[in-house]
Amino acid sequence: MLHVRLLTLAIAPPLFIARHVRCCGNDDPLQMTRKATMLASLQRNPRSSTMAHGSSGVRFKAKNDIRNTALRRWISLAVCAGALAMSGCRLMQMDAQVAPSDQQFMLTAASVGTAEVDLGKLAAERGGSADVRAFGQHMVEQHTRINAELTALADEKKVRLLKAMDPANRTLYDELSHMSGAAFDRQYVIAQVHIHTMGNALYQSEAQNGEDPGVKAFAARGVPIGVNHLQHATDLLRTLPSTSAE
């Protein structure tokens, strides 16, 4: 079973936790983990039956694809949230010219952006459908541009970005790299719906609540792009046949 549920671990908790749990303080690590796990559980909304951020009108089948992994996804989130929070704290850079929560957003966005480019290249090569291959190439082009803009902003704000996929997306990449055809297409597009649903929430949170004007503006510019990507992925998912792996 493809570990699509792991995707949210790198996207949803870090910014939320950075804003609500004091990072780089003197909290006991175990206590910090408990706080982070508790806070992460508050994000769960298992009764939601619609896709957020510009995806109105999603058909029943596409909704079921997302709901089928929801329970496992949130169990994984609760278990790993504390570790992600502490990992984020270790990455905080004292010489950066932005607040820790803005740093966390930039670090998370850079990691996800790197994953989007690498996953898009994989889709462009291994996709069975011409539409999936085209979507993958579109993600490469769009996220390469966004990553370059983020890198320039990070240089200005003295934030050192890590240009590498997080472990969750690395797991996804490794599993997709052994798939092809219709099976690849469906799992890749389902993953894209997950990534962009959570990524949109990340960007919208920073656009609304970020402290640095430049970082907030970057996030605000990314919001409509993410909404468009999510709608594109959701529409594409409707056209793909189910596979025996689901």
C-alpha positions as CSV (number, residue, x, y, z in Angstrom):
1,M,0.0,0.0,0.0
2,L,1.5,3.3,-1.1
3,H,2.2,5.5,1.9
4,V,0.2,8.5,0.8
5,R,-0.7,9.2,4.4
6,L,2.9,10.2,5.1
7,L,2.6,13.2,2.9
8,T,0.9,15.4,5.4
9,L,3.5,14.9,8.0
10,A,5.9,17.2,6.3
11,I,3.4,19.8,5.4
12,A,0.7,20.3,8.0
13,P,2.2,20.2,11.5
14,P,5.4,22.4,11.4
15,L,3.9,25.8,10.9
16,F,0.9,25.1,13.1
17,I,3.1,23.9,15.9
18,A,5.6,26.6,15.4
19,R,2.9,29.2,16.1
20,H,1.5,27.4,19.1
21,V,4.4,25.6,20.8
22,R,7.3,27.7,22.0
23,C,10.2,26.6,19.8
24,C,13.8,26.6,20.9
25,G,12.8,27.1,24.5
26,N,13.6,25.1,27.6
27,D,10.6,22.7,27.4
28,D,11.3,19.1,28.2
29,P,11.4,17.2,24.9
30,L,8.8,14.6,26.1
31,Q,6.5,17.3,27.3
32,M,7.0,19.2,24.0
33,T,6.1,16.0,22.1
34,R,2.9,15.6,24.1
35,K,2.0,19.2,23.4
36,A,2.6,18.9,19.7
37,T,0.7,15.6,19.5
38,M,-2.3,17.2,21.3
39,L,-2.2,20.2,19.0
40,A,-1.9,18.2,15.9
41,S,-5.0,16.2,16.9
42,L,-7.0,19.4,16.9
43,Q,-6.4,19.8,13.2
44,R,-8.4,16.7,12.4
45,N,-11.7,17.1,10.7
46,P,-12.7,13.6,9.6
47,R,-16.3,14.5,8.9
48,S,-15.4,16.9,6.1
49,S,-16.7,15.7,2.8
50,T,-15.5,18.5,0.5
51,M,-12.1,19.4,-0.8
52,A,-10.9,22.7,0.5
53,H,-9.4,25.7,-1.4
54,G,-11.0,26.0,-4.8
55,S,-12.2,22.4,-5.4
56,S,-15.9,22.7,-5.2
57,G,-17.9,20.2,-7.2
58,V,-15.6,17.2,-6.6
59,R,-17.4,14.0,-7.5
60,F,-18.2,11.2,-5.0
61,K,-15.4,8.9,-6.3
62,A,-12.7,11.5,-5.9
63,K,-13.8,12.4,-2.4
64,N,-13.8,8.7,-1.4
65,D,-10.2,8.4,-2.6
66,I,-9.2,11.1,-0.2
67,R,-11.3,9.9,2.7
68,N,-10.0,6.3,2.4
69,T,-6.6,7.3,3.8
70,A,-7.8,10.0,6.2
71,L,-7.8,7.8,9.4
72,R,-4.4,6.4,8.8
73,R,-3.1,9.8,7.8
74,W,-4.1,11.5,11.0
75,I,-2.9,8.6,13.3
76,S,0.5,9.0,11.6
77,L,0.3,12.8,12.1
78,A,-0.4,12.5,15.8
79,V,2.5,10.1,16.3
80,C,5.0,12.1,14.3
81,A,4.0,15.7,15.1
82,G,6.2,16.0,18.1
83,A,9.3,14.8,16.3
84,L,8.6,17.2,13.5
85,A,8.3,20.1,15.9
86,M,11.6,19.3,17.6
87,S,13.3,18.9,14.2
88,G,12.0,22.3,13.1
89,C,13.4,23.8,16.3
90,R,16.8,22.4,15.6
91,L,16.7,24.0,12.2
92,M,15.9,27.5,13.5
93,Q,18.7,29.9,12.6
94,M,19.5,32.6,15.1
95,D,21.0,34.9,12.6
96,A,18.0,34.9,10.3
97,Q,16.2,38.2,9.9
98,V,12.7,36.7,10.3
99,A,10.7,35.2,13.2
100,P,10.9,31.5,13.9
101,S,7.4,30.9,12.5
102,D,8.3,32.6,9.2
103,Q,11.5,30.5,9.1
104,Q,9.6,27.4,9.6
105,F,7.3,28.3,6.7
106,M,10.2,29.0,4.4
107,L,11.9,25.7,5.4
108,T,8.8,23.7,4.9
109,A,7.9,25.4,1.6
110,A,11.4,24.7,0.3
111,S,11.2,21.1,1.2
112,V,7.8,20.6,-0.4
113,G,8.8,22.6,-3.4
114,T,11.8,20.4,-4.0
115,A,9.6,17.3,-3.7
116,E,7.2,18.8,-6.2
117,V,9.9,19.3,-8.8
118,D,11.3,15.8,-8.3
119,L,7.9,14.1,-8.3
120,G,6.9,16.1,-11.4
121,K,9.9,14.9,-13.2
122,L,9.1,11.3,-12.2
123,A,5.5,11.8,-13.5
124,A,6.7,13.3,-16.8
125,E,8.9,10.2,-17.3
126,R,6.7,7.3,-15.9
127,G,3.2,8.5,-16.3
128,G,1.0,6.2,-18.4
129,S,-1.5,9.0,-19.4
130,A,-0.4,11.9,-21.5
131,D,-2.5,14.2,-19.2
132,V,-0.5,12.9,-16.2
133,R,2.8,13.4,-17.9
134,A,1.7,16.9,-18.9
135,F,0.6,17.7,-15.4
136,G,3.9,16.5,-14.0
137,Q,5.9,18.7,-16.4
138,H,3.7,21.6,-15.4
139,M,4.5,21.0,-11.8
140,V,8.2,21.0,-12.6
141,E,8.0,24.3,-14.4
142,Q,5.8,26.0,-11.8
143,H,7.6,24.9,-8.7
144,T,11.0,25.5,-10.2
145,R,10.0,29.2,-10.6
146,I,8.5,29.3,-7.1
147,N,11.6,27.7,-5.6
148,A,13.8,30.2,-7.3
149,E,11.7,33.1,-5.9
150,L,11.8,31.5,-2.4
151,T,15.6,31.1,-2.6
152,A,16.0,34.7,-3.4
153,L,13.8,35.7,-0.5
154,A,15.7,33.4,1.8
155,D,19.0,34.9,0.8
156,E,17.6,38.3,1.5
157,K,16.4,37.2,5.0
158,K,19.5,35.2,5.8
159,V,17.6,31.9,6.0
160,R,19.6,28.9,4.8
161,L,17.2,26.6,3.0
162,L,17.7,22.8,2.8
163,K,17.2,21.8,-0.9
164,A,16.2,18.2,-0.1
165,M,13.0,16.2,0.1
166,D,11.7,15.5,3.6
167,P,11.6,11.7,4.6
168,A,7.8,11.5,3.9
169,N,8.1,12.6,0.3
170,R,11.2,10.6,-0.2
171,T,9.3,7.5,0.8
172,L,6.6,8.5,-1.7
173,Y,9.2,9.1,-4.4
174,D,10.9,5.8,-3.8
175,E,7.6,3.9,-4.0
176,L,6.4,5.7,-7.1
177,S,9.7,5.1,-8.8
178,H,8.8,1.4,-8.9
179,M,5.4,2.0,-10.4
180,S,4.2,2.8,-13.9
181,G,1.2,3.0,-16.1
182,A,-2.3,3.4,-14.6
183,A,-1.2,2.4,-11.1
184,F,1.4,5.2,-11.1
185,D,-1.0,7.7,-12.5
186,R,-3.6,7.3,-9.9
187,Q,-1.3,7.1,-6.9
188,Y,0.7,10.1,-8.1
189,V,-2.4,12.2,-8.7
190,I,-4.0,11.2,-5.3
191,A,-0.7,12.3,-3.7
192,Q,-0.9,15.6,-5.5
193,V,-4.3,16.2,-4.2
194,H,-3.0,15.6,-0.6
195,I,0.1,17.7,-1.1
196,H,-1.8,20.7,-2.5
197,T,-4.7,20.5,0.0
198,M,-2.2,20.7,2.9
199,G,0.2,23.0,1.1
200,N,-2.6,25.5,0.4
201,A,-3.4,25.6,4.1
202,L,0.3,26.2,4.9
203,Y,0.5,29.1,2.4
204,Q,-2.8,30.6,3.5
205,S,-1.8,30.5,7.1
206,E,1.4,32.3,6.4
207,A,-0.3,34.9,4.2
208,Q,-2.7,35.6,7.0
209,N,-0.6,35.2,10.1
210,G,3.0,35.6,9.0
211,E,5.1,38.3,10.7
212,D,7.6,39.4,8.0
213,P,5.9,41.5,5.2
214,G,8.1,40.0,2.5
215,V,7.4,36.4,3.5
216,K,3.7,37.1,3.8
217,A,3.6,38.6,0.4
218,F,5.4,35.5,-1.1
219,A,2.9,33.2,0.6
220,A,0.0,35.4,-0.7
221,R,1.2,35.1,-4.2
222,G,1.4,31.4,-3.9
223,V,-2.1,30.9,-2.7
224,P,-4.0,31.2,-6.0
225,I,-1.3,29.1,-7.7
226,G,-1.8,26.3,-5.2
227,V,-5.6,26.6,-5.6
228,N,-5.2,26.2,-9.3
229,H,-2.9,23.2,-8.9
230,L,-5.3,21.5,-6.5
231,Q,-8.3,22.0,-8.9
232,H,-6.2,20.7,-11.8
233,A,-5.2,17.6,-9.8
234,T,-8.7,17.0,-8.6
235,D,-10.2,17.3,-12.1
236,L,-7.5,14.9,-13.3
237,L,-8.2,12.4,-10.6
238,R,-11.8,12.1,-11.8
239,T,-10.7,10.9,-15.2
240,L,-8.4,8.1,-14.0
241,P,-9.7,4.6,-13.6
242,S,-9.5,2.8,-10.2
243,T,-6.8,0.2,-9.7
244,S,-6.8,-3.1,-7.9
245,A,-4.3,-1.7,-5.3
246,E,-7.0,0.6,-3.8
